[in-house]
Amino acid sequence: MSTAGGGRGCGSSVPPRAPWSLVAATAALCLVSATSVGTAGAAPMSREEKQKLGNQVLEMFDHAYGNYMEHAYPADELMPLTCRGRVRGQEPSRGDVDDALGKFSLTLIDSLDTLVVLNKTKEFEDAVRKVLRDVNLDNDVVVSVFETNIRVLGGLLGGHSLAIMLKEKGEYMQWYNDELLQMAKQLGYKLLPAFNTTSGLPYPRINLKFGIRKPEARTGTETDTCTACAGTLILEFAALSRFTGATIFEEYARKALDFLWEKRQRSSNLVGVTINIHTGDWVRKDSGVGAGIDSYYEYLLKAYVLLGDDSFLERFNTHYDAIMRYISQPPLLLDVHIHKPMLNARTWMDALLAFFPGLQVLKGDIRPAIETHEMLYQVIKKHNFLPEAFTTDFRVHWAQHPLRPEFAESTYFLYKATGDPYYLEVGKTLIENLNKYARVPCGFAAMKDVRTGSHEDRMDSFFLAEMFKYLYLLFADKEDIIFDIEDYIFTTEAHLLPLWLSTTNQSISRKNTTSEYTELDDSNFDWTCPNTQILFPNDPLYAQSIREPLKNVVDKSCPRGIIRVEESFRSGAKPPLRARDFMATNPEHLEILKKMGVSLIHLKDGRVQLVQHAIQAASSIDAEDGLRFMQEMIELSSQQQKEQQLPPRAVQIVSHPFFGRVVLTAGPAQFGLDLSKHKETRGFVASSRPYNGCSELTNPEAVMGKIALIQRGQCMFAEKARNIQNAGAIGGIVIDDNEGSSSDTAPLFQMAGDGKDTDDIKIPMLFLFSKEGSIILDAIREYEEVEVLLSDKAKDRDPEMENEEQPSSENDSQNQSVDPVISGSQEVELVDQESSEERSPDSQPESLSPADTDSAASVSPSEQNSNPMENHEPPSLDGECTDLDNQVQEQSETEDEPTPNVSWGKKVQPMDSILADWNEDIEAFEMMEKDEL
C-alpha cells in the first residue's frame, strides 16, 4: 500500500555487498548530506514554518485518533460521519473492503508505531496495554490474508520494534516483555494454513478461528489471488522469523515469492494481476505498477534491504527494467499485456501507483520519480485529491478517494532525496486539503466524489498508520524524532522494522534461484553508494527543470499559452505553431519544432514519433509552446481514436493464375468509398508516378480506370487519394514504405483524413503492409496484368475463369508456386484479425491524425522512456524519411525499383495453434473489461 522505506547509511553495519539502493532508501542517506538542491526553485521554508506545519499534523492526528478511541474503539474502524465504530456484520457489507476487518481493533494496532514517530510515547504505552488487554485474535471471521498481514501482523511487529527501543532508552515500556511479539507469533501461525496449496501461494482469505476448508471456515474454495496479495508477505514473515527464531514463516513467504518469480512472463519479465493459486496460470494478464501488483515489486527491493539477499535485488532489477521499458511512459504509468507488452491494456491509471515515485527513490532513479510525482500533483491540484482512477487525459475515471497516503509517502522520499523545498509546499497543500475538504467533527471522512466534495462514512486504518507518519516526517528535523528513523525500513503499511534483523537468526538457505531462470545484465546491479554528482548535477534547479514542462500537463487550457499568443499578435510576431497547422513537408515548421525542443524519432515500424525535450528548447517560452504543441497533437490523436473504428478490408487477386485464391488483409480508410456499404471495386493495378502520390501524377494515362498503387510517405493519405482520383483512378492501394512490415506482426492500420472535409474523395482506399504489398508488386513483375478486387471481405473464387485456364507445364509450375501463398495469405489474414480483435476495450486500432501524417493516431507506448512527454505518441509522420529537405521526389524509375522478395514456401503455423493463442488472449482482454481495484 506504500513504498520505499528506511535504509542503511554508508557507514552502517550492512551485509558484505552493501547495496547502493540502501543509500537512497529513506533520506537518500548518502545523498542528502551532499544535496540540498532545488532551493532556487522554491523559497526555502523557515524552521518556524516547518514546526508550525508539524504541529498541525500532530493536531490532525489527535483529531482522528482521539475520535476513534472515543467513538469507535474497540471496533476496527471509525465511521466519522455517524460518529460510531464499524463492526463487521453490523453494517451493510462493502464486499472485499470489509475483509480487512477482523474484530481485532484494527485502527489501534495499525496506529501503534505512528504514536512513537509522533513523539506520543505515553499514548503509545497506553495503547499497547489496551491491545494486550482487549484484542482477541481468535475470532470466527474470514479476513484477507494480505490485509491482515500488512496491517495487523505488521502493526504488532512495528509496535514491538519501537517498544524494545523505548525500553532500551530506559524511560518508557520498562514493563514490556515481548507481549506484542507473542501476539504476532500467534497471528502468524493462524495465517500459515492459507499456504496449504500445491504452488505455495496463499489462499486470499482465511478464517481466524477455523482456518481453511473446514465447513465452519466458510472459505478455502477460492482459486485466484492477486500478485501483490501473494507477494507482499516477506518483510513481515521474515521479521517474525528473525524476531522469534521460528524459520517457518520466512520459508513460506520465500516459497510464494519464488513461485511468482518463476511464473513471470519470460519474454517481457512482467507479471500479471491475478494468478491461479493451484495451477500457477495467469488469470488476468494485464500488468502495471498499481492495484494488484504494486507492493510485490516494493517487497522484492525491500526484502533485499532488510535481509541482504542478492537474489531479491536481481529479481527487482529485472522487473524494473521491464517496467521502464514497457509500462513507464513518463510521466504516465500505463498497464500493458504481459504477452504483448507494447500494447496498452487500458487507458486509465489507479491511485495506488502513486507509491511508485517513492520506490524509484529507493532504487535511486530520481528523474522519472520527479516526473510521475509532478503529474500526480497536477491531478491533485485540479481535484483536491487523487481520484481512485483517472484517464490518460487526466479526467476522473473513478471519483472516490479513501484518503490514501501513497502520494504523501512519495512526496516525503523525494524531499529527502532532493532537499527541494518545493516538496514541503506540496505537503502543505495536502494538509490544507485534508482540513478543508475531508475534516468532519468526528475525524476525517473519505471522499465519495472528488468532483463534488461529497463524503463517505469511512476512515480507513491506513490513514492513521501512514498519512500522518509521512506528513510529520516531511516537516520534522532529525532532532524532532526521539529515535533514528534511518535505522528502520518501512513496510508497505509504513510499519517500522529494524535493519539489524538482517544479521539475526539467519537460518534460511539463500540459494540464488534468480540466475537459474534468466541471464542478467550486470550493468543493472550496483553495489556501492552512487556518485551524487550523477544523480544530482551541480544545478540548484535540477528538480525544477524536470517539473517545469509538466506544470500544465493537466490543465489543457494553458492560460499562459493564451497570453503568449495574444502578446505575439500585438507585437506583430507570428503566433506559435499549432498542431492542426503542422505540415511535415514544410521546412519552416520543422525549424520551429527544433526551436521548441521537439525532435523526430524514427521508429522501427516506419513511423516517425514526435518527442519533446524541454531542456533542448531555445527558451522557457519555446519549451512551453512545445509542450502545448505536444498536448494538441495528443488531443488530435484522441479525436481520431473516438471516430468510428472500421474492420479490416480485403485485397483479392482475381486474375490469372490466382483466381481469387490470394487474399491480403488490408487496412481501411476513414474517407472515400465505404466498401461495406457499396459494391466492391474491381480493376487492374498500376503504379503511380511519382510513386508517393504526393503531387500531380505524371502518368495519368497509366492509372486511368485502374487501381493505383502508391507508396506510403511524405504527405497525408487524403492528398494521395485526391491526386490519383484526379488522374482517373477508380481506387487506391497504399503500400507501406517500411520494408518487412507485415499484418502478422503489426496491429490493424487505419488511415484517417487530413482534419478537413474529405467528402470530395469518392474512390475506395486501402492500406497494405510491405509484406502484403510486395506480393502484388511481384505479381506485376511476373504477369504484367494483375487484376484485384477491393472489398469488405473476400469473395468466392470465380470457377468459370479458372476453368478457362489452359493447362500447361508453365502454368502448372506457376500454380505450384502459388498454392503455398494461399495458406500464407490465410495466415496473414487470421493473425491480423487476431491483432485487431484481441485488443483491450480501451485501446483502438491504429489510425491517423490530421496533423501531417498517415500513421498511428493512438497515444501508444514507446521504446523511448526518458522524457516526460515522449511516450505520448502523437500522430507520426507519413513514412520514414531520412532527408526531410528532399521529401517530395518524382522517381520515374520507381516501378523498376527492387521490392522485397516474398518467401512463397514459408512454413505456416498450425491453425489450431493460432486459434488457441488467439482465444487465450481474447479471454484475457475480456477479463480486463471487468477490471476492478
N, C-alpha and C positions, 0 to 999 in steps of 0.2 A: 504494500500500500504506500510505501515511501521509498526513499533511496539511500543514497550514499551515507555512510556513517563515519564514525571516528576512525582515525588511523594512527600509525606509529610515526614518530619523528625519526629523522635520520640517525639520531643518536640513541634511539630506544633499543631495548632488547628485542631482536626480531630473529626469525629463522635465518639459516645461513645465507640464503639468497634473498636479501631484503627487497621486497617488491617496490618498484617505482610508484605504483598506484597507491601504496600505503601513504605516500607523502601527500598526495593530492586529496587524501581521504576526507578529513574534516575541514581543516583550516588550510588545506594545501600547505602542510606543515613546513615543507622545505621552501614553499613559495612565498608564504605570507610575509616572512621576515624580509624578503628581498623585493616585495612588490606591494606598493600601496598606490597602484596605478589608477588612472581614471579620475583623479581628483580634479582635473581640469574639465572633465565632462559634467560634473555636478559639484555644487558647492559643498565643501566638507561640512559634516554635521557636528555641531559642538557637543562636547561631553555632557553638558547640561540637557540638551535636547534629547540625546540618546537615553539619558537616565529618565527623563520625563516619559519617553515612549516605553521604556522598560517597565516603569511603574504603572503605566496604563495597561500594559499586558498583564501585570500581576493583578490589577483590579478586575480586568475582564475574566481572568481565570477564577478569581474568588467568586465572581457573579455566577459563573457556570457551575463550578464545583459546589459552592455553597447551596445553590438551589437544588442541585442533585441530592446532596445529603439531606436537605430539609424536606423536600417534596417527593423524592423518589426512592432513596435508599431504604431497604436492601434490594430493590428492583434492579434489573440490569441497566436500564437507561431512563433518562428523564424525558417526559413529554412536556416541552416548555410552553406550549400554548394552553394546555389544560392543567398545568402545574401538578402532575402526578407521575407515578412511575409506570413504565411499560413492563408488564408481566406477561410472559409467554402463555398464550391460551386464554388470557382475559381480555385481550384486544383483538380486533379483526386481523386475520392473518395478512401479512405483507409478502408472502411467498418466501423465496430464498433469503431475503433480507433478514428474516426472523431466525435463520439458522445460526446467527451469531449469538443469540440469546440462550443461555443455559441455566437460568435461575441461580447464577453464581456471582451476583453483584458485579457485573461486567465493568461498568464505568469506574468503580472504585479500584479494582485490580489494574485496569488499564491506566489509571492515573497515578499509580504509586511513585514511579521514578520521576514523573513530572513534578511532584511535590518537592523532591530533593533538588532538582535542577533549578526550580524557582525559589530555592532557599527557604522552603516551608518545612523545616526539619521536624518541628513539633507536630505539625499536622500529619507529616509522614508517619511518625511514631504512632500517633493515634489511629491512623488509617490501617497500619499493619496489625494493630491489636484487633481492630474491627474485623479484618479479613480472617484472622486466626479464630476469632470467636464466632463469627456468623456465617461464613461461607461454607457451603456444602457442595462437594464435587461429585456426589453420588446420586444425582437426580435422574429420574426417569424422563429424560428429554433427549430428543435427537438433535444433535448440533453439527455444524460444519467442522470438519477436521482442520481445514485451513484456518478459519477464523478463530477457532479455539486455540490453535497453536500460536498464532501471531499475537492474539490479544491476551489470552488468559495465561497460557504457559509462558509466553514472552513477558507478560506483566509480572508474573511471580518471580521469574528469573531476574528481571530488571530490578524489582524491589529487593530481592536477596542480594544482588550485586552491590547496591548502594547501602543496604543495611549493614553488611560486613565492613564496608568502607567507613561508615559513620561510627561503627563500634570500634574500629581501629583508631579513630581520631580521639576516642575517649570521652565524648560528651553525651552523645545520644546512643540509643539502642544497646546499652550495656547488658540488658537482659536477654538480648536476642541470641538464639541458639539454633540457627538454620531452620526455623519453622517454615518459612516460606519455601525453602528448598525442598523440604519434605512434602509439602503440598504439591509442588511442581512435579516431584517424582511420582506421587500418587496419580496425578493427572496424566503424566507421560505413559504410565502403564495402562491407563484407561483408553488411551489413543492407539496403543500398539495393535489391538485386534484389527484395526482398519487396514493394516498392511498384509492381511492374510489373503493375498492374491498371487496368482502364478507369476505375474510380472514384477511384483514388489511395489507397484504403485498403490497408494492407499485408496480405499473407498472414500467418496467425497463426504459421507456423513457417518456418524456413529452415535449409538445410544450410550450416554454416560454411565448408566446403571447396568444395562444388559448387553452392551457391545454390539456385535454384528450377527445378523442372520437368525437369531433366535426369534420365535414368533412374537415375543413381547418386545423385541427390539424395534420393530416397525421400520427397519432399514436393512440394507445389505443386498438389495436387488438391483442397485444401480450398476450400470456398465461403463459409464463415461465419467471423466473428471477433467478439469481444466489443467493446462500445463503448469500454471502458477500454483494451483492447489496442490499438485504433487511435488513441485519443485521448490516450494518455499518452506522447507522444514529443517534444513541442515543447520542453520545457526542455532535455533532453539534446542533441537535434539542433540546436537554436538555439545552445546554448552551444558545441557543436562548431564550428558555422559561425563564431561570433563569435571563438572562440579561434584558428581556423586561417585564416579568410578564405574558406573554401570554402562558398559560399552554398547549394549543392545540398541540404545536409542540412536546413537550416531551411525551404527551399522545399517539400521533400517532406512534412515534418511539418505545415506550414501547410495544404497541399492536403488532407491527411487530415482536419484539424480543420474546414476549410471545408466538406468534403463531409458530415461528421456534422452540422454546424450546419444545412446546407441540408435534410437528411433528417429533422430533428426533426418531431414531430407538431405541425402548425401551430396547432391549436386548443388543445392543452394545453401546448405548448412543452416537452414531455418527450421523452426518447429511450428506445428500447428497450434490452434487454440484449445482443442478438445481431443482427448485420446481415450481409446477403449482400455480399461484397466486390466482386462483379461487377455486380449489378443495383441495389444500394442498398436492397433491400427488407428490412424488419424481419422477422427470423426469430422472435425472441422479443419479444413486445410488452409485457411487464411492465417496469415502471420503478421504480427505487428509488435509494438512495444507497449501497448495499452492493456485494457482489461483482458484477463485470461492468461496472459503471458508475462506481464511486466516484472513481477518480483522473482520469476525464475532466473532471468538474466542478472538481476540485482544480487541474488544469493550466490550465484556462481562466483562473482567477483569478491563479494564479502566473505564467502567461505575461505577463499584464498587469504584474505586479510586476516581473518580470525584464526584459521587453522594452519596456514603456511603450506598448504598442499599445492604444488605446482600445477597439477592436472586441472584444478579448478580455474586457474588463470588462463591456461591454454584453451580450455573449452570456451571461457568467456571471450577471449580474443578472437577465436574462430567465429563465434556467433556475432561478435561486434563488427567484424569485417563484413559479414553478410548483411547486417543491419544497415551499415553505412553505404553498402553497395546497392541495396535494393529498396529498403524501407525509407531511409533518410532522403528527403527531397527538400533540403533546407529552404525555408525554416519549417517545412511540414514533415510529418512522420506518418506515412500512409500504409495501411495494410496491403499485403500482396498475397498471391497464391504461392504456396511453398514449392509447387512443381513448375510454376511459370512465374518466377519472381519479378519479371519485367511487366507483369500485368497487375494493375491495381485491383484489389478485391472490394474496395468501397471508396466512396468519395467524402467520407467524414472521419473525424478523429474523436476519440473519447477523452474525457478529462484526466483519466488515470495516467496518461502518457506524460503528464506534467512532471512526474518524478524523473524523467529521463535526463534532462539537463543536469540534475544533481548527480546522477550516476556517471555522466560524462565527465564531471569534475573529478570524481573518484578515479576514473580512468585516466584523466589528465588531458582530455580532448576538449579544450575550452571553447574554441571558436564556434562549433556547432551548438554547444550548450548555450552560449550567449544568444545565438540566432533564434533557436527554438523558444527560449525563455522570453525573448523580446516579443515574438509573435504572440505567445500566450498572454503576455501583459497587455498587448494592444486589444486582445479579445476581452480581457477583464475590464479595461478602461471603457470599453463600449457597453458592456452588460453589467458592470459592477462585480460580477463573479464569473467564474469559468463554467459555462454550461456543461452538463454531463456529456454532451456531444455537440460538435459543430462541424459545418461543412468546410470544404477546401476554399470556398469564397467567404468563410467566416460568418455564415448565417447559423442561427440556432437550429440544431437538429433534435436534441433532447434538452428541454429547458430547465430541468431540475438542477439543483446544486446542494448536495448534502453537507456543506461546509468541509469539503475535502482539503487536506493540508499539503498535498504534493507540491503545489506551486510555491507555497511559503518555504517548504523544505529546499527546493532548488534555489530559491532566492537567497537563503542563508548560505548555502555552499558556494554559490557564485560570488557572494560578497567576501567570504573567507578566502576564496581563490584569487580574486582580483583586487580587493581592497577598495573597490569603486563605490563611493558614497551614493551613487545612483540607486544601488540596491537597498540602501537604507530608506530612500524615498519610496521605493516600491513597497517595502514593508510597512511604511507609514500609511500608504494608500490602503493596504489590506486591513490595517487596524481601523482606519476611518470607515471603510465599507462595512466591516463587521458590526461596528457600533451603530452605524446609520441605518443599515438595512436588515440586519439579522438579529439584533438585540431585542429581546422582549422581556417583560417583567420577571419571568421565571427562568431566564437563561438565554440561550441563543438558538433560534429556530432555523432549520434548513429552509432553503428557498424552493418553493414548489415550481415557480416560473421566474427566471431571472429577468424576463421581459416586463412582467407586470409587478414584480416585487412581492407576490403572494407567498405565504409561508406554509410550511408543512410541520405537523406536530411531531418533531423529531430532532433529537440532538445525540448523534452517534458518539460512542465512547472514544473513537479515534480523534474526535475534535479536541478532547482534553489531553489525550495521550500524545498528540503530535503538534497540533496547530500552535498551542501556547508555548510548547517547548521550543519550537523553531523560531517563533517570533521573539521570544525572550532572549534566546542565544544570539539572534541577529543584532540586537542592540546592546548586549552585555559585553563588558570588557572582562578580561581574564580574572581580575580581582573581584568581580561581581559574583563569581561562582565559587562555591565552597570546596570544589574538588577540580581536578584537571580533566576536563572533558575529552582531551586528546588521548587519554588512557583507555577509552572505551570506543566501541563501534556501535552504531545504531542498527537495530533490526528494521525490518520493513514497517513495523508499527512504532518505530522510534524508541524502542526499549534499549537500555544500555547493557552491553555485555563487556566485561573487562578483557583487554587484549592479552593479559597474562595467561588466559586459558590455552593459548597456542602451545604452551610448554607444559601443560598439566595433563596427566593421565593419557599420554599418547600411546594407547594400546591398539589403535586401529591400524591395520595394514594399509600402507599407502601405495598400493600398486598403481602405477600410472597407466590407466586404460585409455587415455586420450590418444596417444600416438599409435595405438593399435588400430585405430579407425581411420586416421587421416594423416596426410602429410602436412606438416605445419610450416608456415613461413616464419622463420626465427626473427625476422625483422619486426614482427608484431609484438614480440615479447621483450620488454625492457626490465632490467632487474635492479637498476640503480635510480637514485633521485634524478629527475630531469634537470637539464640546464634551464634555469628560469629565463635566461635571455631568449631562448627559443620559444617558450610558451608566451612570454610577455616581453615583447621588444621594448627598447627604451623609448617608449612613446606613451606619455600620460593619457593620450586619447585613444589607446588601443581598444578598450572595450566599447567606448562610444563610437568609434569608427565602424565597428561591426554592427552596432544597433542602429546607427543613423539611417541606413537605407530601408529599415523595417518600421520606422516610427509611424508611417502612414499606411502600412500594409493592409490594415483592417478598414480604415476609413477611406473608402473609394472616392469620396468627394474631393480629397486632396485640396483643401481650400487655398493653401499657399500656391499650389499649381495654378489655380484660377487667377489669383492675384498676379502671378508671374505672366500669364497670358495677357491680362489687361495692361500690365506695365509695358509689355512688348509692343502692343498695338499703339499705346500712347507715345512710345519712343520712336515708332516707325520701324522697329526691328521686326524680323519675321517671327511669328509665334512658334512655339515648339512643335516638332513633328508629331502628328497624331497617327496612331496605329492604322486607322481606316484609310489614311492617305499614302501609306508607305508602299513604295514600289521597289522591288529588288533590282530592277534594271536601271534605277536612277542613281548615278554616281554621287549626286549631291546628298541623297538620302543616306547612302552608305557612309559618307563622311560625317553626317550628323549623328548616325549611330555610334561611330567611333568616338565622337566628342562626348556622347552621353555615357560612355563606358560599356556600350552594348557590342558584343562581338558575335561572330558566326562560328558555330562548331559543326563540322561535317560528321554526321552520324554514319554508322556502318550500313544502315538500311537505305542510304541515299538521301535522307532528309538533311536539312541544314537547320540547326537549332539556334535560336536567339538566346543569349545569356548576358546578363548584366553584371559587371564587376564595378561596383560603385567607386572603389578606390582608383580605378583607371579613368574615371571621368575627368574632364578638363576643369570642372569646378563643382562645388557643392550644389549649385543650382542646376548644372547639367546632370549631375547624378540624380537629383530629384526628378528632373524631366525624364531621365532614363527609366526610373522606377515607375513613373506614371505610364510611360510608353509600354513597359512590360505588362503592367496591370491591364491596360487596354487590350493588349494582344491576348491575354488570358480570357478577358471578358468576351472578345470576339470568338475565341475558340469555344467558350461555353455556349454562346449563342448558336454556333453551328452544331454542337452536340445536342441541343434541345430540338433541332429541326427533326423532321421525320426521318427515321433511320430506315434504309432500304435494304432488302435482302440481296444476296449475290445474284448476278446475271450469268448468262452462258454465251460463249462464243463457240459455235459448232461448225467445223469444217465439213462442207457438204459436197465438195467437188471430188472428181476422180483423183486418187484412188481411195479417198477416205469415206465418202458417202455417209457422213454423219457419225462415224464411229469415234471421232476425236472430239471431245467436249472439254473446253477450257473454262475454268471458273474465272469470272470477271467481276471487277468492282463496279458498282453503279455510279451514276451521277445524279446530283440533286437538281439538275437542269436538263433541258432538252426533252425529247420524246420519251414518255414513260412506257417502257416495254411491257409492263404488267397490265396496262390499260389499252394498248394498241397492238395491232398485229405485228409480228416480228419483222425485222428488216433483213432482206437477203440481197447479197451482191458480191461482186468480185472486189478484191482488195488491191490498193495501190498506195505506194509510199508518197508522202507529200514532200515538196521541196519549197522552202527549207524543211528539213525533217522535224525540227522542233515546232513547226507550225505557228511561230510567234510573229510572223509578218505575212503580207500578201503572198499567196502561193505563186511560184514562177512556172508551175506545170499544171495549170487548171485543167487542160485537156486530158491529162492522165488520170485525174481523180473525178472528172465529171461523171455522175451517175454511178460512182463506186463508193466503197467504204474506205476512207482514208486512214492510213497508218501514220501516227505521229509519235514522236519521242517526247517523253516527259522532260520538263525542264525549261527554265529561263523566262517563263511567263505563266499567267494563270490559265487554268483549264478553259474557262469561258472564252478567253481570247483565242485559244487554239480552235475551239468549236466554231466561232464566228468566221475565222479565216477559211477553214475548209468548207463551211457551208456556203460562203460567198463564191467559192470556186466550183460549186455544184455537187459536192459530195453528198451522199444520202445517209451517211453515218460516219462515225469516227471511232478508232481504237487507239488509245494512248498506251504506249509501251514504256514500262519503267526503264530509266536510264541507269539504274543501279545494277550492274552486272551480277548475276547469280541470285537475285531476289526471286522468291517463289511463294505461291499461295500456301504451300505446305509448311512454311516456316514463319509466315507473317500474317497478322490479322487482316480481316476484310478491309479493303481500302475503298473509301467512298469519296468521290470527287464533289467538291462544293463549288458554288458560283463565286463571283467576284464581289459580293456585297451589294451589287446593283441589280437592276431589273434584267433578268435573263429570259424573259418571255420571247425575245426575238430569236432564240435558239430553238429550232424545230426538229433537228435531227437527233437520233439517239447517240449517246457517247458512253463507251465502256472503257475500263482500265484493266490492263493485263500486266502482271509482274514480268520480269525479264525472262524467266524460265518458260512461261507460257507464251510470251510474245515471240521468243526465238523459234518456237515450233511453227508458227505461221511464217516467219521470215525464212526458215529453212525450206518450208514447203514451196514458197515462191521461187527460191533459187532452183529447186528441183523440178517444179512443174510449171512455172511461169504463171499460169492462170489458176488462181485459188479463189474459190467461192466460199463465203462463210454466211452463217445465219446468226444474227444478233437477236436474242430472245430472253424472256424472263426465266425459262428453264429449257433444258434440252428437249428436242423433238425426236419422234421416232425416225429411224433411218428410212431412206427412200429406196424401197426394194426394186422399183422399176428402173431407176438409174443404175442401181448396182447390177441388175440383170443385163443392162445394155453393155456392160463392160466386156470387151473381147478378151478371152483368156490368152495369155502369152507368158512365156518364161520370164520376160522382163517384169510384167505386171505381177506375176506370182512372187518374184523376188521383192517387188515393192510392197506387196501385201504382207509378206512375211516380216518386213521391217516395220510395218505399221501396226501389226497386231499387238506387240508389246506396248505401244503407245496407248492403245485403248485402255489397258489396265493402268498404265501410268496416269493417264488423264483422269481416270475414275478415282485414283488415289488422291490426286491433287484436289479434285472437287470435294471429296469426302473430308479430307483434312481441313480444307478451307471452311467447310460448313462447321466442322468441329471448333475451329478457332473462333468462329463467329458466335455459335450458339452457346458455347460454354462460358461466355463472359458473365461477370458479375452483373446483377441488375443495375448497379451504379455505373458500370463502365459502358462505353459506347464504341461502336466501330470507328475506325479512323476516318475522319472527314477533314474537309479543308476550310480554311478561314479565308475571308475576303482579303485579308492582308497579304498580298504579294505572292501567294503561293498555292501549290496544289498538293500539299502534304497534310499530315495529320492535324486535325483541329483539336483533338483531345489534349488535355493537360496531362501528359503521361510521364512515367518515370524516366529518369535519365541515368546514364552512367557517370555524369558529372555531378559531384555531390558537394563541392567545396564552397559554394557561394549561395547566398540567401535565396535568390530567385531562379537559379539556373535550372532547377528541376521542374519549374512550371513550364512545361513545353508549349510555347505558343506556336502558331502556325509556322511550319518550316518553309524554307524557300523551295521553289519549284525546281527540284533536281539538284544534284550535287555539282556545283560549278567551281572549278579551281581558279578560274580567271574571271572575276566579276566585271572587269572592264571590257571583256570581249564575249559577252554572254550571247548576243544575237549574231549568229553566223549562218550564212546560207552556204550549205555544202552540197554542191551539185553531185558529188560522188557519194552522197550518203547511202544510197541504195546499194552501193558496191562495198560498203564497209563491212568487215567481218563481224559476224554475230556469234554469240556463244553456241558451241555445238551442243546438241541435245543427246543424251545417252538413251538411245531408243530401247536398249535392252536392260534398263535399270531394274534391279530386283525390287519387287513390290512387297510391302509389309502385308502380312496376312490380314484379311478383312476382320476376322474375329478379334485379333489383337487390337486393331484400330478401334473397333466398336467398344471393346472393353475399356480402353483408356478413355475414350470419349465419354462413355456413360459414367465412369468414375468421377471425372472432373465435373460433369453436369450436375451430378448428385452433390458434389461439394459446394457448387455455387448456389444450388437450391437451398442448402443449409444456411448459406450466408444471408439469404433473404429473411431468415428468421432470427438474424443476429440480435442478441440482447446482451447488455452488460451483465 
